[in-house]
Amino acid sequence: MASPESSKSHMDSIFSSETSSTDHSTEETSTDLDKQPNESSKLRTLLSILRKFSGVADIASVRFSLPAQLLEPIPNLEYWNYFDQPSAFIAIGKSNDALGRMLEVLRFWFTKDLKYVKGKPCKPYNSTLGEFFRCNWEAEDFLPTISELVSISEATGRTSRSKKSSRSSSVATQNINLGSINEKKAKISFLTEQVSHHPPVSAFIAECPEMGLRACGFDQLTARFTGMSVKVTPGEHNLGIYINLTKRDNEEYHLTHPAAHISGFLIGGINVTICEECYITCEKTKIKTILNYIEEGWLGRARNKVEGVIFKYDPNNDHISKIKEVPESDILARISGFWKESVHFSYGAHSKSQIPLIDLTPLNLPQKIVPPMENQLSNESRHQWSSVTDAINAHQYSKATTLKDELEEKERAKAREREKKGFNWNPRFFVGTIPTNGRPELTLEGKEALTRLQEDEWELEERNM
């Protein structure tokens, strides 16, 4: 059995992605590379690199090599997932009413990037074509249903000004008898693979059969450096996250991604802010959510404020994209709060009663259960990058940079060989053609691998790339 390993308390920024034929390298001496960098020197080096890309439409589609001391020793596919609080995922679908289930999806939404709240910006390794990562999470089933949140709020007299918190959505459940809340665990299995290199796209699927839950999607980002910050938006193949509730008549929730700004290079402290709108829709229940992340002026302190509205909508005539466009008669609930702190909801269009939905303050990043190294394949993320990781952890940065460059050149040589032979590469676990509907499909091998993952069976056969 594999032992649980803590996921890194850092957040991924897309300062580089190795995808195009142009190679931009930083020049560092071996002596420089073996110095343990501090944060300010990292930022100065990074800013000097980014300045070369002012005006480039998408720096995520340009290859440039970073020295190892600027990297976090973690593979991109391991880092980039949406299960920073697995308990919030397995709590989706418990409510018997459609509005309650939408609120449960929202609770998951605000916890999915907990690393943004608890960590700092970093740059993981670039993913190589065909690289994959798999893991399980053992999620504790302790979060209350939405109706229980309402009961707790009424019983304790909480308002949006309350600052007390506990790990279960700011509610002191230990003082209230809730028979449906328990400490049993449910297993979430996660499989992701780099399915394209030009442009860089990865596919992912996560399942929790016990709770009847499935999430999937494609990850692809675009980035533009403006001189002051990097603006990050979803790429053309990244249509969002799709969550299916198989025990709720297969309800599907479509969650789109907002934009983000990475700034603070000039003042020596990187800050990430989320901006613009994102949407969560469920065609079957005809309920939609609009979230608006409020962006501060560049001189102002980012307050990380978010507001939203949940309302009835017509899936066949879905034209509303702004909160102000929603008719008050269609409003079911409102959302307000701070996405790095706590978020509340209120029923109806004008209710002043604020009910805590989630408090991020006491939450911690989860543990992953991964295959033992001897059961990992050569193109499995931790195994593939293990020598680079070991060198970085030992502060042997010149060695780490050499190993990283050798690995990346080996992958480029494979690509040239495939092109020379006219070989059409296909992913192993996901269907090769990226569908236009944003939902990845598993191959037969992918289905078997995910099933075996649920059973803690790690063995897979090596396959030539």
C-alpha positions as CSV (number, residue, x, y, z in Angstrom):
1,M,0.0,0.0,0.0
2,A,1.1,3.5,-0.7
3,S,1.5,5.9,2.1
4,P,-0.3,9.3,2.1
5,E,1.9,12.2,1.1
6,S,1.1,15.8,1.7
7,S,0.5,17.9,-1.4
8,K,2.6,21.1,-1.7
9,S,1.2,24.2,-0.1
10,H,1.9,26.3,-3.2
11,M,0.0,27.7,-6.1
12,D,0.8,27.2,-9.8
13,S,1.4,30.1,-12.0
14,I,1.9,29.7,-15.7
15,F,5.0,31.7,-16.3
16,S,6.2,29.2,-18.9
17,S,5.0,26.3,-20.9
18,E,7.2,24.4,-23.2
19,T,5.3,24.2,-26.5
20,S,6.6,26.1,-29.5
21,S,9.7,25.8,-31.7
22,T,11.3,28.9,-30.3
23,D,13.8,28.4,-27.4
24,H,14.5,31.2,-25.0
25,S,17.1,30.4,-22.4
26,T,18.4,32.2,-19.4
27,E,22.1,32.5,-19.0
28,E,23.4,31.5,-15.6
29,T,26.8,30.3,-14.5
30,S,27.2,27.0,-12.6
31,T,28.1,29.0,-9.5
32,D,25.0,31.1,-9.7
33,L,22.8,28.0,-10.2
34,D,24.1,26.4,-7.0
35,K,23.2,29.3,-4.8
36,Q,20.1,28.8,-2.8
37,P,17.8,31.6,-4.1
38,N,15.7,33.9,-1.9
39,E,12.3,35.1,-3.0
40,S,13.4,38.6,-4.0
41,S,16.2,37.3,-6.3
42,K,13.7,34.8,-7.8
43,L,11.3,37.7,-8.6
44,R,14.1,39.8,-10.1
45,T,15.1,37.0,-12.4
46,L,11.6,36.1,-13.3
47,L,10.7,39.8,-14.1
48,S,13.8,40.1,-16.4
49,I,12.5,37.0,-18.3
50,L,8.9,38.2,-18.5
51,R,10.0,41.6,-19.9
52,K,11.2,39.8,-23.0
53,F,7.6,38.8,-23.7
54,S,5.9,42.1,-23.5
55,G,3.4,42.2,-26.4
56,V,3.4,38.4,-26.9
57,A,-0.2,37.3,-27.3
58,D,0.2,34.1,-25.3
59,I,3.4,33.4,-23.4
60,A,2.0,30.0,-22.4
61,S,2.5,28.9,-26.0
62,V,6.2,30.0,-26.1
63,R,9.0,27.7,-25.0
64,F,11.6,29.2,-22.7
65,S,13.8,27.3,-20.2
66,L,13.9,28.4,-16.6
67,P,16.9,27.5,-14.3
68,A,16.0,25.0,-11.7
69,Q,16.3,27.4,-8.8
70,L,13.1,29.2,-10.1
71,L,11.1,25.9,-10.0
72,E,9.1,24.3,-7.3
73,P,10.1,20.6,-7.0
74,I,6.6,19.3,-8.0
75,P,5.3,18.1,-11.4
76,N,2.6,20.3,-13.0
77,L,0.1,17.4,-13.4
78,E,0.3,16.6,-9.7
79,Y,0.0,20.2,-8.7
80,W,-2.8,21.2,-11.0
81,N,-6.0,19.7,-9.7
82,Y,-9.2,21.0,-8.1
83,F,-9.4,18.8,-5.0
84,D,-7.7,21.0,-2.4
85,Q,-10.6,20.1,-0.1
86,P,-11.9,16.6,-1.1
87,S,-14.6,16.7,1.7
88,A,-16.3,19.6,-0.1
89,F,-16.5,17.5,-3.3
90,I,-18.0,14.4,-1.7
91,A,-20.6,16.6,0.0
92,I,-22.1,17.6,-3.4
93,G,-25.5,16.1,-4.0
94,K,-26.6,15.5,-0.4
95,S,-29.4,18.1,-0.4
96,N,-32.8,16.9,-1.6
97,D,-33.7,20.3,-3.2
98,A,-32.0,21.6,-6.3
99,L,-31.0,25.0,-4.8
100,G,-29.3,23.1,-2.0
101,R,-27.3,21.1,-4.4
102,M,-26.2,24.2,-6.3
103,L,-25.0,25.7,-3.1
104,E,-23.1,22.5,-2.4
105,V,-21.4,22.8,-5.8
106,L,-20.6,26.4,-4.9
107,R,-19.0,25.3,-1.6
108,F,-16.8,23.0,-3.6
109,W,-16.0,25.8,-6.0
110,F,-14.7,28.0,-3.3
111,T,-12.4,25.3,-1.8
112,K,-11.1,23.8,-5.0
113,D,-8.1,26.2,-5.2
114,L,-7.2,26.3,-1.5
115,K,-3.5,26.3,-2.4
116,Y,-4.1,29.8,-3.7
117,V,-5.2,30.8,-0.2
118,K,-2.6,28.8,1.8
119,G,0.4,29.0,-0.5
120,K,2.6,31.2,-2.6
121,P,3.1,31.5,-6.4
122,C,5.5,29.0,-7.8
123,K,6.5,27.3,-11.1
124,P,6.3,23.5,-11.2
125,Y,7.8,21.4,-13.9
126,N,6.4,21.6,-17.5
127,S,4.4,18.5,-18.4
128,T,5.7,16.3,-21.2
129,L,3.5,14.6,-23.9
130,G,2.1,11.4,-22.5
131,E,3.1,12.2,-18.9
132,F,0.4,11.2,-16.4
133,F,-0.4,11.4,-12.7
134,R,-2.8,9.3,-10.6
135,C,-3.7,9.4,-6.9
136,N,-6.5,8.8,-4.4
137,W,-7.9,11.0,-1.6
138,E,-9.6,9.6,1.4
139,A,-12.1,12.4,2.1
140,E,-13.8,12.8,5.5
141,D,-17.6,13.1,5.3
142,F,-18.1,15.8,7.9
143,L,-19.6,18.8,6.1
144,P,-23.3,19.5,6.9
145,T,-26.0,19.7,4.3
146,I,-27.3,23.1,3.3
147,S,-30.4,22.7,5.4
148,E,-28.3,21.8,8.4
149,L,-26.2,25.0,7.8
150,V,-29.4,27.0,7.9
151,S,-30.5,25.3,11.1
152,I,-27.1,25.9,12.7
153,S,-27.1,29.5,11.7
154,E,-30.5,30.0,13.2
155,A,-29.6,28.2,16.4
156,T,-26.4,30.1,17.0
157,G,-27.6,33.5,15.7
158,R,-24.7,33.8,13.4
159,T,-24.5,36.7,10.9
160,S,-22.1,37.6,8.2
161,R,-20.1,39.6,10.8
162,S,-19.3,36.5,12.9
163,K,-15.6,35.7,13.0
164,K,-15.7,32.4,14.9
165,S,-15.0,29.3,12.8
166,S,-14.6,25.6,12.9
167,R,-13.4,23.2,10.2
168,S,-17.0,22.5,9.0
169,S,-18.0,25.7,7.2
170,S,-17.6,27.9,10.2
171,V,-20.2,26.0,12.2
172,A,-19.5,24.6,15.7
173,T,-21.0,21.3,14.9
174,Q,-19.6,19.8,18.1
175,N,-22.2,21.8,20.0
176,I,-25.2,20.8,17.9
177,N,-26.6,17.3,17.5
178,L,-26.5,16.5,13.7
179,G,-27.0,12.8,13.3
180,S,-26.3,12.9,9.5
181,I,-22.8,14.3,10.0
182,N,-20.2,11.5,10.5
183,E,-16.6,10.9,10.2
184,K,-16.7,8.1,7.6
185,K,-14.4,8.4,4.6
186,A,-15.1,8.2,0.9
187,K,-12.4,7.6,-1.8
188,I,-11.8,10.0,-4.7
189,S,-9.7,8.6,-7.5
190,F,-7.9,11.0,-9.9
191,L,-6.3,10.4,-13.3
192,T,-4.7,13.1,-15.5
193,E,-2.6,12.9,-18.7
194,Q,-0.9,15.4,-20.9
195,V,-2.8,14.8,-24.2
196,S,-1.3,17.6,-26.3
197,H,1.9,19.5,-26.5
198,H,1.1,22.0,-29.2
199,P,-0.9,23.6,-27.5
200,P,-0.3,22.2,-24.0
201,V,-3.5,20.5,-22.9
202,S,-4.1,17.9,-20.1
203,A,-7.2,15.9,-19.5
204,F,-8.5,14.8,-16.1
205,I,-11.2,12.7,-14.6
206,A,-12.0,12.2,-10.9
207,E,-14.6,9.8,-9.5
208,C,-16.1,8.9,-6.2
209,P,-18.4,5.9,-7.0
210,E,-19.6,5.7,-3.4
211,M,-21.1,9.2,-3.5
212,G,-22.1,8.9,-7.2
213,L,-19.8,11.8,-8.2
214,R,-17.7,12.4,-11.3
215,A,-15.7,15.5,-12.4
216,C,-13.8,15.9,-15.7
217,G,-12.4,18.5,-18.0
218,F,-9.4,19.8,-19.9
219,D,-6.7,22.1,-18.5
220,Q,-5.2,24.7,-20.8
221,L,-4.2,28.2,-20.0
222,T,-3.3,31.3,-21.9
223,A,-1.2,34.1,-20.5
224,R,-0.2,37.6,-21.5
225,F,2.4,39.9,-19.8
226,T,1.3,43.5,-19.7
227,G,4.4,45.0,-18.2
228,M,2.9,45.2,-14.7
229,S,1.2,41.7,-14.4
230,V,0.4,38.5,-16.1
231,K,-3.2,37.9,-17.0
232,V,-4.2,34.3,-17.1
233,T,-7.3,33.0,-18.9
234,P,-8.6,29.6,-20.0
235,G,-7.3,28.3,-23.3
236,E,-9.6,27.4,-26.2
237,H,-9.9,23.7,-25.1
238,N,-10.5,24.6,-21.4
239,L,-14.3,24.9,-21.2
240,G,-14.4,24.4,-17.4
241,I,-15.2,21.6,-15.0
242,Y,-18.1,19.2,-15.5
243,I,-19.5,17.5,-12.4
244,N,-22.1,14.7,-12.7
245,L,-24.3,13.5,-9.9
246,T,-25.2,9.9,-10.9
247,K,-27.4,9.5,-7.8
248,R,-29.4,12.6,-8.7
249,D,-30.7,11.6,-12.1
250,N,-27.3,12.3,-13.6
251,E,-27.5,16.1,-13.0
252,E,-24.6,17.8,-14.6
253,Y,-23.1,21.1,-13.4
254,H,-20.9,23.1,-15.7
255,L,-18.4,25.4,-13.9
256,T,-16.4,27.9,-16.0
257,H,-13.2,29.5,-15.0
258,P,-12.7,33.3,-14.4
259,A,-9.6,35.3,-15.3
260,A,-6.7,35.9,-12.9
261,H,-3.9,38.5,-12.5
262,I,-0.5,37.7,-11.2
263,S,1.2,40.9,-10.0
264,G,3.5,42.4,-7.5
265,F,6.8,41.8,-9.4
266,L,7.9,45.4,-9.0
267,I,7.2,45.5,-5.2
268,G,8.8,42.2,-4.4
269,G,5.7,40.2,-3.4
270,I,3.7,38.3,-5.9
271,N,-0.1,38.5,-5.4
272,V,-2.8,36.6,-7.3
273,T,-6.2,38.2,-7.8
274,I,-9.2,36.7,-9.5
275,C,-11.3,38.9,-11.7
276,E,-14.3,39.0,-14.1
277,E,-17.3,36.6,-14.1
278,C,-17.6,32.9,-14.1
279,Y,-20.7,30.7,-14.3
280,I,-22.2,27.5,-12.9
281,T,-25.2,26.0,-14.7
282,C,-27.4,23.0,-14.4
283,E,-29.6,22.5,-17.4
284,K,-31.7,19.7,-15.7
285,T,-32.7,21.8,-12.7
286,K,-32.7,25.1,-14.7
287,I,-30.6,26.9,-12.1
288,K,-27.7,29.1,-12.9
289,T,-25.1,31.0,-10.8
290,I,-23.1,34.1,-11.8
291,L,-20.1,34.9,-9.7
292,N,-18.4,38.3,-10.1
293,Y,-14.8,38.6,-8.7
294,I,-14.3,42.3,-8.0
295,E,-10.9,43.6,-9.1
296,E,-9.2,46.4,-7.1
297,G,-7.4,49.2,-8.8
298,W,-3.6,48.6,-9.2
299,L,-2.8,51.1,-6.4
300,G,-5.4,49.6,-4.1
301,R,-5.1,46.6,-1.8
302,A,-6.7,43.5,-3.3
303,R,-9.6,42.6,-1.0
304,N,-10.5,39.4,-2.9
305,K,-14.2,40.2,-2.8
306,V,-16.7,38.1,-4.6
307,E,-20.5,38.5,-5.1
308,G,-23.0,36.3,-6.9
309,V,-26.5,35.4,-7.6
310,I,-28.3,32.1,-8.0
311,F,-31.4,32.2,-10.2
312,K,-33.9,30.4,-12.4
313,Y,-32.9,30.4,-16.1
314,D,-34.0,29.0,-19.4
315,P,-31.3,26.7,-20.9
316,N,-32.7,27.2,-24.3
317,N,-32.5,31.0,-24.0
318,D,-29.4,31.6,-21.9
319,H,-28.4,35.2,-22.6
320,I,-27.8,36.6,-19.1
321,S,-24.1,37.2,-18.3
322,K,-24.1,39.9,-15.7
323,I,-25.6,40.0,-12.2
324,K,-27.4,43.3,-12.9
325,E,-29.3,41.6,-15.8
326,V,-31.0,39.0,-13.6
327,P,-34.7,39.8,-12.9
328,E,-35.3,40.0,-9.2
329,S,-38.3,37.6,-9.6
330,D,-35.9,34.9,-10.7
331,I,-33.4,35.2,-7.9
332,L,-33.2,32.2,-5.6
333,A,-30.2,33.3,-3.5
334,R,-27.3,35.7,-3.3
335,I,-23.6,35.0,-2.6
336,S,-21.2,37.4,-0.9
337,G,-17.9,37.3,0.8
338,F,-14.1,37.1,0.3
339,W,-12.8,34.1,-1.7
340,K,-9.6,33.9,0.4
341,E,-11.5,34.0,3.7
342,S,-15.2,33.1,4.0
343,V,-18.3,33.2,1.8
344,H,-22.0,33.5,2.8
345,F,-25.3,33.1,1.1
346,S,-28.8,34.5,1.7
347,Y,-32.1,33.3,0.3
348,G,-34.1,35.4,-2.1
349,A,-33.4,38.8,-3.7
350,H,-33.3,41.0,-0.5
351,S,-32.8,38.8,2.6
352,K,-30.5,40.3,5.2
353,S,-29.9,37.0,6.9
354,Q,-26.4,35.8,6.0
355,I,-25.7,32.1,6.3
356,P,-22.1,30.9,6.4
357,L,-21.4,28.7,3.3
358,I,-17.7,28.0,3.8
359,D,-14.8,29.4,6.0
360,L,-11.4,28.8,4.4
361,T,-9.4,29.9,7.4
362,P,-9.2,26.7,9.3
363,L,-8.9,24.4,6.3
364,N,-5.7,22.6,5.3
365,L,-4.5,21.1,2.1
366,P,-5.2,17.3,1.8
367,Q,-3.0,14.3,1.7
368,K,-2.6,12.3,-1.6
369,I,-2.3,8.6,-1.7
370,V,0.1,7.8,-4.6
371,P,1.6,4.6,-5.9
372,P,4.9,3.5,-4.4
373,M,7.8,4.6,-6.6
374,E,8.5,1.0,-7.6
375,N,4.9,0.8,-9.1
376,Q,5.2,4.0,-11.1
377,L,5.9,4.0,-14.8
378,S,8.8,5.9,-16.4
379,N,6.4,8.6,-17.7
380,E,4.5,8.9,-14.4
381,S,5.0,12.4,-13.0
382,R,6.9,11.7,-9.8
383,H,9.0,9.0,-11.3
384,Q,9.8,10.9,-14.5
385,W,11.0,14.0,-12.5
386,S,12.5,12.2,-9.5
387,S,16.1,13.0,-10.3
388,V,15.4,16.7,-10.8
389,T,13.3,16.8,-7.6
390,D,16.1,15.1,-5.6
391,A,18.7,17.6,-7.0
392,I,16.5,20.7,-6.2
393,N,15.8,19.4,-2.7
394,A,19.5,19.0,-2.2
395,H,20.1,22.6,-3.4
396,Q,22.2,21.2,-6.3
397,Y,20.6,23.6,-8.8
398,S,23.2,23.3,-11.6
399,K,22.8,19.6,-11.5
400,A,19.0,19.9,-11.5
401,T,19.0,22.3,-14.4
402,T,21.2,19.9,-16.4
403,L,18.9,16.9,-15.6
404,K,15.9,19.0,-16.5
405,D,17.4,20.1,-19.8
406,E,18.4,16.5,-20.6
407,L,14.9,15.2,-19.9
408,E,13.2,17.9,-22.0
409,E,15.7,17.4,-24.9
410,K,15.0,13.6,-24.8
411,E,11.3,14.4,-25.2
412,R,12.0,16.7,-28.1
413,A,14.1,13.9,-29.7
414,K,11.2,11.5,-29.4
415,A,8.9,14.1,-31.1
416,R,11.4,14.5,-34.0
417,E,11.6,10.7,-34.4
418,R,7.8,10.3,-34.4
419,E,7.6,13.1,-37.1
420,K,10.3,11.5,-39.1
421,K,8.5,8.1,-39.1
422,G,5.1,9.7,-39.6
423,F,3.9,8.2,-36.4
424,N,0.6,9.6,-35.1
425,W,0.8,9.7,-31.3
426,N,-2.3,9.1,-29.2
427,P,-2.8,9.3,-25.4
428,R,-2.9,6.1,-23.4
429,F,-5.8,6.8,-21.0
430,F,-7.9,9.4,-22.9
431,V,-9.3,9.4,-26.4
432,G,-6.9,11.2,-28.6
433,T,-9.1,13.7,-30.3
434,I,-10.0,16.6,-28.0
435,P,-13.8,17.0,-28.2
436,T,-15.4,20.4,-28.7
437,N,-17.8,19.9,-25.7
438,G,-15.0,20.1,-23.2
439,R,-15.6,16.6,-21.7
440,P,-12.7,14.1,-22.0
441,E,-13.4,10.4,-22.7
442,L,-11.4,7.6,-21.2
443,T,-10.0,4.8,-23.4
444,L,-10.5,1.2,-22.3
445,E,-7.1,1.4,-20.6
446,G,-8.1,4.6,-18.9
447,K,-11.3,3.0,-17.6
448,E,-9.4,0.0,-16.3
449,A,-6.7,2.2,-14.7
450,L,-9.4,4.3,-12.9
451,T,-11.2,1.2,-11.6
452,R,-7.9,-0.3,-10.4
453,L,-7.1,3.0,-8.7
454,Q,-10.3,2.7,-6.7
455,E,-9.2,-0.7,-5.5
456,D,-5.7,0.5,-4.6
457,E,-4.2,-1.7,-7.4
458,W,-1.2,0.2,-8.8
459,E,0.3,-2.1,-11.3
460,L,0.4,-0.9,-14.9
461,E,2.4,-2.2,-17.9
462,E,5.2,0.0,-19.3
463,R,4.4,1.3,-22.8
464,N,6.7,2.7,-25.5
465,M,6.1,6.3,-26.3
